[in-house]
Amino acid sequence: MTTNYGAEQIQVLEGLEPVRKRPGMYIGSTGPKGLHHLVYEVVDNAVDEALAGYCDHIEVSLNPDGSVTVTDDGRGIPTDVHPRTGKSALETVLTVLHAGGKFGGGGYKVSGGLHGVGVSVVNALSEWVEVTVWRDQKVHAQRFERGAPIGSLKTKKDTSGQTGTSVSFKPDSQIFTTTTEFDYDTIAARLRELAYLNAGVDVTFTDYRLELIRADQPRVTRYFYEGGIREYVSYINNDKQPLHDDIIYVQSERDGVQVEAALQWCSDAFSDNLLGFANNIRTIDGGTHLEGLKAVLTRTLNVVARKRNKRKDSESNLAGENIREGLTGIISVKVPDPEFEGQTKTKLGNTEVRGIVDSLVGEALSEYLDFNPSVADAILEKAVQAFNAAEAARRARDLVRRKSVLESSTLPGKLADCSSRDPAESEIFIVEGDSAGGSAKQGRDRRFQAILPLRGKILNIEKTDDAKIYKNTEVQALITALGLGIKGEEFDASQLRYHRICLMTDADVDGAHIRTLLLTFFYRYQRALVDQGYVYIACPPLYKLERGRSHAYCYSDRELSERIAEFPANANYNIQRFKGLGEMMPTQLWDTTMNPESRTLKKVEIEDAAEADRIFTVLMGDRVAPRREFIETYGPRLKLADLDI
């Protein structure tokens, strides 16, 4: 036991030591998410050069040795001696936390680097970093290992006239103990997003890891969108039926805040899909820019509705959710001094932005609708239909409303609730059928685990209007049991009865379909539930493998084969295939799937919101042709046992 507590016990971490000591504070985690965050930090620096008007092309490469290289044709990181540190500006940027050109020194008007942790954190968490800078007719190079400079800056003449920066780094396996392998699709999604958000920036992404892609040539993808976010909306709506061909586009600036918005309504969609970005950062928790957009849409279209006799003076205004039904919209703002709120720093807090967005979008939208009355009529007719459907469903909706989170009298009879009234520790398993429900109810820990069995396949909410949703018994049971409230209303986490919503379905094709229907419901009905990390997928085993008195559970065909291969030749063993959850004994279901000490739960996360929206439309929407094309393209590559979920 330590009794002395004086000055000598106070630890001072210098330079980049704090980053290596507590990496999670700087990049969120040392898992795959934090690993990929390193790439985004370096890419963001290149994008900032593009935002400043000095960079047109960015190249990102995944190298065979596990490193990444990001090269841009911007101005190049300054290399002259920094007056305060006495080192080159390049070394200062790489070795000093919060050193850079984005803190009001005039280097950048707007920057998108996430929360200012910068390339110094990448340096601290890498086995090595090599930086090459072309500027002032010279080429400068320096190497760093685990944050420390190796030798001094090397400089030689360069007559090519090239400018820019190239940063190569290899993540440190001492820090990233889970994996140091980059996922191509994860990085590709972010690069595509950045290219859409920054019209005219040419991004090339190359994977040189031949052994991973099993091909003779590197995999190369180019992202270049001169139409910017207009092309982004077009991409999202590719498999939908637009109400109007033109994408309504706004681009303006006021008080140093740049506002860009693109809007298009679709006739075959019953929910909205609004994506907000601030300085290229996806604001999944919303913020003042999205508040301003929603407010101006509601006000402007109600004014136009009166003007075009779509609403009488005696009739009430159309609600915001009526007007936004079927809308795909992107709002991107560039703010000189962004303020982010919340634990995840993904909500824009600048109060002035709301008014600026409201004003600029309002002017442009009013003008567009005045000059395009047929578009205004089409949008308003869909909004009026949505309003009427909501009125028709009002009685059913009232059944869903709950006077109190803890009032159990309105809860569905089939729900086996838990005794805990603390949502943070409570979890609910949504299971298919009474048989599985029976096993789950007997196997659960009643203190904090609730069970809700659903009968059959719930409604496909992708192609269903509100009236049918609220009349459906199974959907109504879901909404009431979870405390979700009404579709279209702002998500209120305080009303949520369980903070872990676990989908537990059979490991077969029907089970996968039911799980997809449930995911579609959560994504379309209350997307914030997914965005904020409340939805999980339970992973029941496929097999029980017995040999003698010992047994093991296997969760895939691959795992089963590997375990059998470990047995001696001619060994006797028995394999039990679980066709459904109802076949499992309550104790088996607890041990394998429900016990927090031994289970595997997969959190449902959306890395790429636009792609998720498109896939839900393709797989669950009304149109058959895109779905058939998707299945013909990807179906032959997939086996059910190979799927993660």
C-alpha positions in Angstrom: 0.0 0.0 0.0 1.4 3.4 -1.0 1.4 5.9 1.8 3.6 8.6 0.4 1.9 11.0 -2.0 4.1 14.0 -2.9 5.4 15.8 -5.9 7.5 12.8 -6.9 4.3 10.8 -7.4 3.0 13.3 -10.0 3.8 12.0 -13.4 4.5 14.5 -16.2 4.2 13.0 -19.7 6.2 15.0 -22.2 6.0 15.3 -25.9 4.0 12.5 -27.4 4.1 10.3 -24.3 0.5 11.0 -23.3 -0.7 9.7 -26.7 1.1 6.4 -26.4 0.0 6.1 -22.7 -3.7 6.8 -23.4 -4.3 6.4 -27.1 -8.1 6.0 -26.7 -8.3 9.6 -25.5 -7.0 10.8 -28.9 -8.4 8.3 -31.5 -11.4 6.8 -29.6 -10.1 3.2 -29.4 -7.1 1.0 -30.4 -9.4 -1.3 -32.3 -10.2 -1.2 -36.1 -12.0 2.2 -35.7 -9.0 3.9 -34.1 -6.7 2.3 -36.7 -8.6 3.7 -39.6 -8.8 7.0 -37.8 -5.0 7.4 -38.4 -5.6 7.3 -42.2 -8.4 9.9 -41.9 -6.2 12.3 -40.0 -3.5 12.3 -42.7 -6.1 12.5 -45.5 -7.9 15.4 -43.7 -4.6 17.4 -43.9 -4.5 16.9 -47.6 -8.2 17.8 -47.9 -7.6 21.0 -45.9 -5.1 22.0 -48.6 -7.8 21.4 -51.2 -10.3 23.6 -49.1 -7.7 26.3 -49.1 -7.5 26.1 -52.9 -4.0 24.7 -53.2 -4.5 21.0 -53.9 -6.3 19.2 -56.7 -5.2 15.6 -56.3 -4.8 13.2 -53.4 -3.4 9.7 -53.6 -3.9 7.1 -50.9 -2.0 3.8 -51.1 -2.2 0.6 -49.0 1.3 -0.9 -49.2 2.4 -4.6 -49.1 4.3 -4.0 -45.8 1.1 -2.9 -44.0 1.9 0.8 -44.2 -0.2 3.6 -45.8 1.0 6.5 -48.0 -1.0 9.7 -48.5 0.3 12.1 -51.1 -1.1 15.5 -52.1 -0.1 18.3 -54.5 -0.7 21.1 -52.0 1.8 23.7 -50.7 3.8 21.2 -48.7 4.3 21.4 -44.9 6.6 24.3 -44.1 10.2 23.3 -43.4 11.8 26.5 -42.1 12.8 26.8 -38.4 9.9 27.4 -36.0 10.6 30.4 -33.8 9.3 28.9 -30.6 10.6 25.3 -30.8 13.9 25.9 -32.6 13.2 22.9 -34.8 11.9 22.8 -38.4 8.2 23.4 -38.7 7.9 19.9 -40.2 9.4 18.3 -37.1 7.3 20.5 -34.8 4.1 19.5 -36.5 5.0 15.8 -36.2 6.3 15.8 -32.6 4.3 18.5 -30.7 0.6 18.0 -29.8 -1.8 20.7 -31.1 0.9 22.3 -33.3 -0.4 23.1 -36.8 -1.6 25.8 -39.2 -5.3 25.6 -38.1 -5.4 27.5 -34.9 -5.9 31.0 -36.2 -2.4 31.7 -37.6 -3.8 32.4 -41.1 -2.6 29.2 -42.7 -6.2 27.9 -43.2 -9.5 29.7 -43.3 -11.5 26.5 -42.7 -10.1 23.1 -41.7 -11.7 19.7 -41.4 -9.0 17.9 -39.3 -11.0 16.1 -36.7 -10.8 17.8 -33.3 -7.2 19.1 -33.9 -5.3 15.9 -32.9 -3.5 15.9 -36.2 -0.6 14.1 -37.6 1.4 14.2 -34.4 -0.9 11.6 -33.0 -0.4 9.4 -36.1 3.3 9.8 -35.5 3.0 8.8 -31.9 1.0 5.7 -32.6 3.1 4.4 -35.6 6.1 2.1 -35.7 7.6 4.5 -38.2 6.6 7.6 -40.2 8.4 9.0 -43.3 7.5 12.4 -44.5 8.6 13.9 -47.9 7.9 17.6 -48.7 8.3 19.3 -52.1 8.4 23.1 -51.9 10.7 26.0 -52.8 12.4 24.0 -55.5 13.7 21.5 -52.8 12.7 18.1 -51.6 12.8 17.6 -47.8 12.6 14.2 -46.0 12.6 13.0 -42.4 11.9 9.7 -40.6 10.4 9.2 -37.2 10.1 6.0 -35.1 7.4 5.8 -32.4 7.2 9.5 -32.4 10.9 10.3 -32.1 12.8 11.9 -35.0 15.5 9.8 -36.5 18.2 12.2 -37.6 17.6 15.7 -38.8 15.7 16.9 -41.8 17.4 16.0 -45.1 17.1 18.5 -47.9 18.3 18.5 -51.6 17.5 20.5 -54.7 14.6 19.6 -56.8 14.0 21.0 -60.3 10.7 19.2 -61.0 8.7 22.2 -59.8 6.5 19.8 -57.8 4.9 20.9 -54.5 3.1 18.8 -51.9 3.5 16.4 -49.1 3.8 12.6 -48.8 3.2 10.9 -45.5 3.9 7.2 -45.1 3.2 5.4 -41.8 3.0 1.9 -40.3 0.7 1.5 -37.3 2.4 0.2 -34.2 1.4 -3.3 -33.3 2.3 -2.5 -29.6 -0.6 -0.1 -29.6 -3.0 -1.8 -32.0 -2.9 -5.2 -30.5 -6.2 -6.4 -32.2 -5.2 -5.8 -35.8 -3.0 -3.5 -37.9 -4.6 -4.6 -41.1 -6.6 -1.9 -43.0 -9.9 -2.6 -44.5 -10.2 -1.4 -48.1 -13.9 -0.9 -48.1 -13.9 1.2 -44.8 -11.3 3.6 -46.2 -12.9 3.7 -49.6 -16.3 4.8 -48.1 -14.6 7.7 -46.3 -12.6 8.8 -49.4 -15.8 8.6 -51.6 -17.6 10.8 -49.0 -14.8 13.3 -49.0 -14.7 13.5 -52.8 -18.5 14.2 -52.8 -18.1 16.8 -50.2 -15.3 18.6 -51.9 -16.3 19.0 -55.6 -13.4 18.8 -58.1 -10.9 17.1 -55.7 -9.4 14.1 -57.5 -8.8 11.2 -55.1 -7.1 8.0 -56.1 -7.1 4.9 -53.9 -4.7 2.0 -54.6 -4.3 -1.3 -52.8 -0.9 -2.8 -53.5 -1.4 -5.7 -51.0 -1.5 -8.4 -53.7 -1.7 -11.3 -51.4 -4.9 -9.9 -49.9 -6.7 -9.1 -53.2 -5.4 -12.2 -55.0 -4.8 -10.5 -58.3 -1.9 -9.7 -60.5 -2.7 -6.0 -60.6 -3.2 -3.5 -57.7 -6.8 -2.5 -57.0 -7.3 1.1 -58.0 -10.4 3.3 -57.5 -10.8 6.9 -58.4 -13.2 9.3 -56.7 -13.8 12.5 -58.6 -17.2 14.3 -58.5 -17.4 17.7 -60.2 -21.1 17.9 -59.1 -20.1 17.4 -55.5 -23.0 16.8 -53.1 -25.5 16.9 -56.0 -23.9 13.8 -57.3 -24.0 12.4 -53.8 -27.8 12.8 -53.6 -28.0 11.3 -57.1 -26.0 8.3 -55.9 -28.2 7.7 -52.9 -31.4 8.0 -54.9 -30.1 5.8 -57.8 -32.5 3.0 -57.1 -35.5 5.2 -56.1 -38.1 7.0 -58.1 -37.4 10.8 -57.9 -40.4 13.1 -57.8 -38.4 15.7 -59.8 -35.4 15.2 -62.0 -33.5 18.3 -61.0 -31.7 18.2 -57.6 -32.3 21.4 -55.8 -28.9 22.9 -55.0 -27.9 25.8 -52.7 -24.4 27.2 -52.4 -23.7 30.4 -50.6 -21.7 32.1 -47.8 -22.3 34.5 -45.0 -20.1 35.8 -42.2 -17.4 33.3 -43.2 -19.7 30.3 -43.0 -20.0 28.4 -46.3 -23.3 26.6 -46.8 -24.0 23.9 -49.4 -27.2 21.9 -49.6 -28.7 19.4 -52.1 -32.3 18.2 -52.0 -34.4 15.7 -53.9 -37.7 14.1 -53.0 -38.7 10.5 -54.1 -42.2 9.2 -54.7 -41.4 5.6 -53.4 -39.9 6.5 -50.0 -41.8 7.0 -46.8 -39.1 8.4 -44.6 -36.5 11.1 -45.0 -32.7 10.7 -45.2 -30.9 13.8 -44.1 -27.1 13.8 -43.9 -25.3 16.6 -42.2 -21.6 17.5 -42.4 -19.6 20.2 -40.7 -16.1 20.8 -42.1 -16.3 17.4 -43.8 -17.1 15.6 -40.5 -20.3 13.6 -40.5 -22.5 14.9 -37.7 -24.5 11.8 -36.9 -26.0 13.5 -33.8 -27.2 16.5 -35.8 -26.7 20.0 -34.8 -27.5 23.6 -35.6 -27.0 23.2 -39.4 -29.6 20.4 -39.5 -32.0 22.3 -37.2 -31.8 25.3 -39.5 -32.4 23.1 -42.6 -35.5 21.4 -41.1 -36.9 24.7 -39.9 -36.6 26.4 -43.2 -38.0 23.5 -45.2 -41.1 23.4 -43.0 -41.7 27.2 -43.1 -40.9 27.7 -46.8 -43.1 24.8 -48.1 -46.0 25.8 -45.9 -45.8 29.3 -47.3 -45.8 27.9 -50.9 -48.6 25.5 -50.0 -50.9 28.5 -49.1 -49.7 30.4 -52.1 -50.6 27.5 -54.4 -53.8 26.7 -52.7 -52.6 23.3 -51.5 -53.7 24.3 -47.9 -56.7 26.4 -47.0 -56.4 29.1 -44.4 -58.7 27.1 -42.2 -56.4 24.1 -42.4 -53.4 23.5 -40.1 -49.8 23.7 -41.3 -48.1 20.6 -42.7 -45.7 19.2 -40.1 -42.0 18.9 -40.7 -42.1 15.1 -41.0 -44.9 15.4 -43.6 -42.8 17.7 -45.7 -39.6 15.7 -45.4 -41.3 12.4 -46.3 -39.3 10.9 -49.2 -36.6 13.6 -49.0 -32.9 12.8 -49.5 -31.0 15.9 -48.4 -27.4 16.7 -47.7 -26.3 19.9 -45.8 -22.6 20.6 -45.7 -21.3 23.6 -43.8 -17.7 24.9 -43.5 -17.3 26.9 -40.3 -14.1 28.8 -39.4 -14.3 27.9 -35.7 -16.5 24.8 -35.3 -17.9 23.8 -31.9 -18.7 20.2 -31.4 -20.9 18.9 -28.6 -21.5 15.5 -27.0 -19.3 12.6 -26.0 -18.6 11.6 -29.6 -18.1 15.2 -30.9 -20.5 14.6 -33.7 -23.0 17.3 -33.1 -22.4 20.9 -34.3 -23.1 23.5 -31.6 -22.4 26.8 -33.3 -25.6 28.8 -32.6 -25.0 31.3 -35.5 -25.0 28.5 -38.1 -28.8 27.8 -37.6 -29.8 31.3 -38.7 -27.3 31.4 -41.6 -28.6 28.0 -43.0 -32.2 29.1 -42.5 -31.7 32.4 -44.3 -29.5 31.2 -47.2 -31.5 28.0 -47.9 -34.8 29.8 -47.5 -33.9 32.4 -50.2 -32.7 29.9 -52.7 -35.5 27.4 -52.1 -38.2 30.0 -52.4 -36.8 31.3 -55.6 -36.4 27.7 -57.1 -40.0 26.7 -56.2 -41.4 30.0 -57.7 -39.7 29.3 -61.0 -40.5 25.5 -60.9 -44.2 25.4 -59.8 -44.6 21.8 -61.1 -41.8 20.6 -58.7 -43.5 22.6 -55.8 -46.8 20.9 -56.5 -45.3 17.4 -56.7 -43.5 17.9 -53.3 -46.6 19.4 -51.7 -49.0 16.7 -53.0 -46.7 14.0 -51.4 -46.6 16.1 -48.2 -50.4 16.3 -48.1 -50.7 12.6 -48.6 -48.3 12.0 -45.7 -50.3 14.4 -43.6 -53.6 12.5 -44.4 -52.0 9.2 -43.7 -50.8 10.5 -40.3 -54.3 11.7 -39.5 -55.7 8.3 -40.5 -53.2 6.6 -38.2 -53.8 8.9 -35.3 -56.1 6.5 -33.4 -53.5 3.7 -33.8 -50.7 6.0 -32.8 -52.5 7.0 -29.6 -52.4 3.3 -28.6 -48.6 3.5 -28.9 -48.1 6.5 -26.7 -47.2 5.8 -23.1 -48.0 8.0 -20.1 -44.9 6.8 -18.3 -41.7 4.9 -19.1 -42.4 2.6 -16.1 -46.1 2.1 -16.6 -46.4 -1.6 -17.3 -50.2 -1.7 -18.0 -49.8 -0.6 -21.6 -46.9 -3.0 -22.3 -47.7 -5.9 -24.7 -48.8 -9.1 -22.9 -46.2 -11.3 -24.7 -43.3 -9.2 -23.2 -41.4 -10.9 -20.3 -40.0 -7.7 -18.7 -37.0 -7.5 -16.5 -37.2 -6.4 -12.8 -34.6 -3.6 -13.3 -36.0 -0.1 -14.0 -32.6 1.3 -15.0 -32.4 1.4 -18.8 -28.6 1.6 -18.8 -28.3 -1.9 -17.3 -31.4 -3.4 -19.0 -31.5 -5.3 -22.3 -34.2 -6.8 -24.4 -33.9 -9.8 -26.7 -36.3 -9.8 -29.7 -36.8 -13.4 -30.7 -38.9 -15.1 -33.4 -41.7 -17.4 -32.3 -43.0 -18.8 -29.0 -40.6 -21.8 -29.0 -37.5 -19.6 -29.0 -39.2 -17.2 -26.7 -39.9 -20.0 -24.2 -36.2 -21.1 -24.1 -35.1 -17.5 -23.8 -37.5 -16.7 -21.0 -36.3 -19.7 -19.0 -32.6 -19.2 -19.7 -32.4 -15.4 -19.1 -31.3 -13.4 -16.0 -34.7 -11.9 -15.0 -33.0 -9.0 -13.2 -31.8 -7.2 -16.3 -32.9 -9.2 -19.4 -36.3 -8.9 -21.0 -37.7 -11.1 -23.8 -40.1 -10.1 -26.6 -41.2 -12.9 -28.9 -42.6 -11.8 -32.3 -44.8 -14.0 -34.4 -43.6 -14.6 -38.0 -42.1 -11.8 -40.1 -42.9 -8.2 -39.3 -44.0 -5.7 -41.8 -41.4 -4.5 -44.4 -41.4 -0.8 -43.3 -39.4 0.2 -46.4 -42.6 0.1 -48.5 -45.3 0.7 -45.9 -47.0 4.0 -45.0 -47.6 5.1 -41.4 -51.3 4.0 -41.3 -50.3 0.3 -41.9 -47.3 0.5 -39.5 -49.4 1.5 -36.5 -52.1 -1.0 -37.2 -49.7 -3.9 -37.3 -49.7 -5.9 -34.0 -46.1 -7.0 -34.0 -44.8 -3.5 -34.9 -47.0 -2.0 -32.2 -45.6 -4.5 -29.7 -42.1 -3.5 -30.6 -42.7 0.3 -30.4 -44.5 0.0 -27.0 -42.1 -2.5 -25.4 -39.1 -0.4 -26.3 -40.6 3.0 -25.5 -39.9 4.4 -29.0 -42.6 6.9 -29.3 -43.8 8.2 -32.6 -42.1 8.0 -36.0 -40.8 11.3 -37.1 -40.6 12.8 -33.6 -37.1 13.7 -32.3 -35.5 10.6 -30.7 -35.6 10.9 -27.0 -33.1 8.4 -25.4 -34.6 9.1 -21.9 -37.8 7.3 -23.0 -35.9 4.2 -24.1 -36.6 1.3 -21.7 -33.5 -0.7 -22.6 -30.1 0.4 -23.8 -29.3 -2.9 -25.5 -31.8 -4.1 -28.0 -30.6 -7.5 -29.1 -32.0 -9.2 -32.2 -31.8 -13.0 -31.6 -33.0 -15.0 -34.7 -32.4 -18.5 -36.0 -29.2 -19.2 -37.9 -31.0 -20.0 -41.2 -32.3 -18.1 -44.2 -35.7 -17.3 -42.5 -33.8 -16.0 -39.4 -31.6 -13.8 -41.6 -34.7 -12.4 -43.3 -36.5 -11.6 -40.0 -33.3 -10.0 -38.8 -33.1 -7.8 -42.0 -36.8 -6.8 -41.6 -36.1 -5.8 -38.0 -33.0 -3.8 -39.0 -35.0 -2.1 -41.7 -37.6 -1.2 -39.1 -35.1 0.4 -36.7 -33.2 2.1 -39.6 -36.3 3.7 -41.1 -38.5 4.2 -38.1 -36.0 5.5 -35.6 -32.6 5.8 -37.2 -31.0 7.6 -34.2 -31.5 4.3 -32.3 -29.0 2.7 -34.6 -26.7 5.7 -35.0 -26.3 6.0 -31.2 -25.4 2.4 -30.8 -28.4 0.8 -29.0 -29.0 -2.0 -31.5 -27.1 -5.4 -31.3 -27.2 -8.8 -33.0 -26.9 -11.9 -30.8 -24.8 -14.7 -32.2 -26.2 -18.2 -31.4 -24.0 -21.2 -32.3 -24.6 -23.3 -35.3 -23.2 -26.6 -33.9 -22.4 -28.4 -30.7 -19.4 -30.6 -31.1 -19.0 -33.5 -28.5 -16.1 -35.8 -28.0 -16.2 -38.0 -25.0 -17.2 -35.9 -22.0 -16.0 -32.6 -23.4 -18.0 -30.4 -25.8 -17.6 -27.1 -27.6 -19.9 -24.7 -29.5 -19.0 -23.6 -33.0 -20.4 -20.5 -34.6 -19.5 -21.2 -38.3 -18.6 -24.0 -40.6 -15.0 -22.8 -40.6 -14.7 -23.0 -36.8 -16.3 -26.5 -36.9 -13.8 -27.7 -39.5 -10.8 -26.2 -37.6 -11.9 -27.9 -34.3 -12.4 -31.3 -36.0 -9.0 -31.0 -37.6 -7.4 -30.7 -34.1 -8.8 -34.2 -33.2 -6.5 -37.3 -33.6 -7.2 -39.4 -36.6 -10.1 -41.9 -36.3 -11.4 -40.0 -33.2 -15.1 -40.5 -32.4 -17.1 -37.3 -32.1 -20.7 -36.2 -32.5 -22.1 -33.0 -34.2 -25.4 -31.5 -33.3 -26.7 -28.8 -35.7 -29.0 -26.2 -34.2 -31.7 -25.5 -36.7 -33.4 -23.0 -34.5 -33.2 -21.3 -31.1 -36.1 -23.3 -29.9 -34.0 -26.5 -30.2 -31.6 -25.3 -27.6 -32.1 -26.0 -23.9 -32.5 -22.8 -21.8 -29.1 -23.4 -20.2 -27.4 -23.8 -23.6 -29.0 -20.6 -24.8 -27.8 -18.8 -21.7 -24.3 -20.2 -21.9 -23.7 -19.5 -25.6 -25.8 -16.5 -26.5 -27.2 -14.6 -23.5 -24.6 -14.7 -20.7 -22.6 -11.4 -20.7 -19.5 -13.3 -19.6 -19.4 -15.7 -22.5 -21.6 -14.4 -25.4 -20.8 -12.5 -28.5 -22.9 -9.4 -29.3 -22.3 -7.5 -32.5 -23.2 -3.8 -32.3 -24.9 -2.5 -35.4 -22.9 0.5 -36.7 -23.3 2.5 -39.8 -19.9 3.5 -41.2 -21.3 4.8 -44.5 -24.8 6.2 -44.2 -25.3 6.8 -47.9 -24.4 3.3 -48.8 -26.6 1.8 -46.0 -29.5 3.9 -47.3 -28.9 2.7 -50.9 -28.7 -1.0 -49.8 -31.9 -0.9 -47.8 -33.6 0.6 -50.8 -32.3 -2.0 -53.2 -33.0 -5.1 -51.0 -36.2 -4.0 -49.3 -37.8 -1.6 -51.7 -40.6 -2.0 -54.3 -38.4 -2.2 -57.4 -37.4 -5.7 -58.5 -34.8 -5.0 -61.2 -32.1 -3.4 -58.8 -32.6 -6.3 -56.3 -32.2 -8.9 -59.0 -29.1 -7.2 -60.3 -27.7 -7.0 -56.7 -28.3 -10.7 -56.1 -26.9 -11.8 -59.5 -23.8 -9.7 -58.8 -23.1 -10.6 -55.2 -25.1 -13.8 -54.6 -22.7 -16.3 -56.1 -19.9 -15.0 -53.8 -21.8 -15.5 -50.6 -22.7 -18.6 -48.6 -24.9 -18.2 -45.5 -22.2 -19.7 -43.3 -19.7 -17.1 -44.5 -21.9 -14.1 -43.5 -21.0 -12.2 -40.4 -24.6 -11.6 -39.5 
